[in-house]
Amino acid sequence: MVQILIVDDHDLVRTGVRRLLEDVASFSVVGECESGEKAVEFCLKTPPEVVLMDVNMPGIGGIEAAKRILRRNESIKIIILTAQSENPLPKHLLDNGVLGYVTKSSGAQEMVRAINQVKMGQRYISDEIAQKMAMAMISGKGDSPLDKLSPREMEVLIKIAQGMTTKEIMDQMSISPKTISTHRCRIMEKLNAKNDVELARISIEYGLVDPIMTAGS
């Protein structure tokens, strides 16, 4: 029985994924979390075998949550859930221990395939995303400017793109305003951006954040 934790800040998404997985006899949904913070706490107390993790959530978000979980327990397998397939998230996710990457619109068969594959320690990328990535490589557009960023810079960029203030970023990441300013300058230089608005545009363009979240910030 594969024990699965669902992490998403939208109740409807969690409910839909749970219903999909409950139809599989070999799967057991052991919990649901609406934030990265709660997912980390859950995994510390009762580690699941597989985590289905949304990326764009308030708070520390899915990228940082995945890093914290894997830092404490490398045996947990994490599959990233994304609403976007046109602009897949940078390879940082797969480079930092995440094994799976699927869209929220994936059908039951693909979701089952992904979970079973990562459970065995193998990587899985959704058919839809894999095709987009392959076409990008063929057209010579496979490299994302976001790949230039360090994992820490990536986290700061996400929070900037979501409209967070320096104090909010400082509180969530436990870093000083000076460090945030340094990260911001380096990010702007690497992405050739002049201000936070341009950083947000680039983040949306390459699928790093959800346009709805940036619009509502």
C-alpha positions in Angstrom: 0.0 0.0 0.0 1.6 3.3 -1.1 1.0 6.0 1.5 0.4 9.4 -0.2 0.3 13.0 1.1 -1.5 15.6 -1.0 -0.3 19.2 -0.7 -2.2 22.0 -2.4 -3.7 25.3 -1.1 -6.9 24.7 -3.1 -9.5 22.5 -1.4 -11.1 21.5 -4.7 -7.8 20.3 -6.1 -7.0 18.2 -3.0 -10.5 16.7 -3.1 -10.3 15.9 -6.8 -6.8 14.2 -6.5 -8.0 12.3 -3.4 -11.0 10.9 -5.2 -8.9 9.9 -8.1 -6.4 8.1 -5.9 -9.0 6.4 -3.6 -10.1 4.4 -6.6 -6.7 2.6 -6.7 -6.6 -0.3 -4.3 -2.9 -0.1 -3.8 -2.9 3.6 -2.8 -3.7 5.1 0.6 -4.1 8.9 1.0 -2.7 9.4 4.5 -3.2 13.2 4.7 -3.8 16.5 3.1 -2.0 19.8 3.7 -2.8 23.3 2.4 0.6 24.8 2.8 4.3 23.9 2.5 4.8 24.6 6.2 2.2 22.0 7.2 3.5 19.5 4.7 7.0 19.7 6.3 5.5 19.3 9.7 3.4 16.3 8.6 6.4 14.6 7.0 8.4 15.0 10.1 5.7 13.3 12.3 4.4 10.7 10.0 6.5 10.4 6.8 4.4 9.3 3.7 6.1 7.4 0.9 5.0 9.8 -1.8 4.1 13.5 -1.7 2.1 15.2 -4.4 3.2 18.8 -4.0 1.8 22.0 -5.6 4.4 24.7 -6.3 2.5 27.9 -6.1 1.3 28.2 -2.5 1.3 31.0 0.0 4.1 30.8 2.6 7.3 28.9 1.8 5.7 27.3 -1.3 6.4 23.9 -2.8 10.0 24.3 -3.8 11.2 25.2 -0.4 8.9 22.7 1.2 10.3 19.9 -1.0 13.8 20.9 -0.1 13.1 20.9 3.6 11.4 17.5 3.4 14.1 15.9 1.4 16.8 17.4 3.7 15.2 15.6 6.6 14.1 12.4 4.9 15.6 11.5 1.5 13.5 8.4 1.3 10.3 10.4 0.7 9.4 10.6 -3.0 8.1 14.0 -4.3 6.0 14.6 -7.3 5.4 18.2 -8.3 1.9 19.2 -9.5 1.6 22.1 -11.9 -1.3 23.8 -13.6 0.9 24.8 -16.5 2.4 22.7 -19.2 3.4 25.4 -21.8 6.3 26.7 -19.7 7.5 23.9 -17.4 9.3 25.0 -14.3 13.1 25.1 -14.5 15.1 21.9 -14.0 16.0 23.0 -10.5 13.1 20.9 -9.3 14.4 17.7 -10.7 18.0 18.7 -9.9 17.2 19.0 -6.2 15.8 15.6 -5.6 12.2 15.9 -6.9 11.4 12.7 -8.9 8.1 13.5 -10.6 6.5 16.3 -12.5 2.9 16.1 -13.7 0.1 18.5 -14.6 -3.0 18.8 -12.5 -5.1 17.9 -15.5 -3.4 14.5 -15.8 -5.7 11.6 -16.1 -6.0 8.8 -13.6 -3.8 6.4 -15.5 -0.9 8.9 -15.8 -1.2 9.8 -12.1 -1.1 6.2 -11.1 1.9 5.6 -13.4 3.8 8.6 -12.0 3.2 7.5 -8.4 4.2 3.9 -9.0 7.3 5.0 -10.9 8.7 7.4 -8.4 7.9 4.9 -5.6 10.6 2.7 -7.2 13.0 5.7 -7.2 12.6 6.4 -10.9 11.9 9.8 -12.5 8.6 10.6 -14.2 7.6 13.6 -16.3 4.1 14.0 -17.5 3.6 13.1 -21.2 2.2 16.6 -21.9 5.2 18.3 -20.2 7.7 16.0 -21.8 6.4 16.8 -25.3 6.6 20.6 -24.6 10.2 20.2 -23.3 11.2 18.1 -26.3 9.7 20.6 -28.7 11.5 23.4 -26.9 14.8 21.6 -27.3 14.2 20.9 -31.0 13.4 24.6 -31.6 16.5 25.7 -29.7 14.5 27.2 -26.9 15.2 24.5 -24.3 17.3 26.7 -22.0 15.4 28.9 -19.5 17.0 32.1 -18.2 15.8 30.9 -14.8 18.3 28.1 -14.9 21.0 30.7 -14.2 19.6 31.2 -10.7 20.7 29.4 -7.6 18.0 27.5 -5.6 18.0 30.3 -3.0 17.7 33.0 -5.7 14.8 31.0 -7.2 12.9 31.1 -3.8 13.4 34.8 -3.5 12.3 35.4 -7.1 9.1 33.4 -6.5 8.2 35.6 -3.5 9.0 38.8 -5.3 6.9 37.7 -8.2 4.0 36.9 -5.8 4.2 40.5 -4.6 5.6 39.9 -1.1 7.3 42.7 0.7 10.9 42.6 2.0 9.6 42.1 5.5 7.4 39.2 4.4 10.3 37.5 2.6 12.5 38.1 5.6 10.0 36.6 8.0 9.4 33.5 5.8 13.0 32.8 4.8 14.7 33.9 8.0 17.2 36.1 6.1 18.2 39.8 6.6 16.9 42.7 4.4 20.5 43.1 3.2 20.6 39.5 2.0 17.3 39.9 0.2 18.6 43.0 -1.5 21.7 41.2 -2.6 19.6 38.3 -4.0 17.3 40.8 -5.8 20.3 42.6 -7.4 21.8 39.3 -8.6 18.5 38.0 -9.9 17.9 41.2 -11.9 21.4 41.0 -13.3 21.1 37.4 -14.3 17.6 37.9 -15.9 18.4 41.3 -17.4 15.5 42.8 -15.5 15.1 46.4 -14.4 12.5 46.1 -11.6 10.1 43.8 -9.8 7.4 44.1 -12.4 9.8 42.7 -15.0 10.8 39.9 -12.6 7.1 39.0 -12.2 6.6 39.0 -16.0 9.6 36.7 -16.6 8.4 34.4 -13.7 4.9 34.1 -15.3 6.4 33.6 -18.8 8.5 30.7 -17.7 5.8 29.1 -15.5 7.5 29.8 -12.2 4.4 31.4 -10.7 0.7 31.4 -11.4 -0.6 34.6 -13.0 -3.6 34.5 -10.7 -1.4 34.7 -7.6 0.6 37.6 -9.0 -2.6 39.5 -10.0 -4.1 39.0 -6.6 -1.0 40.1 -4.6 
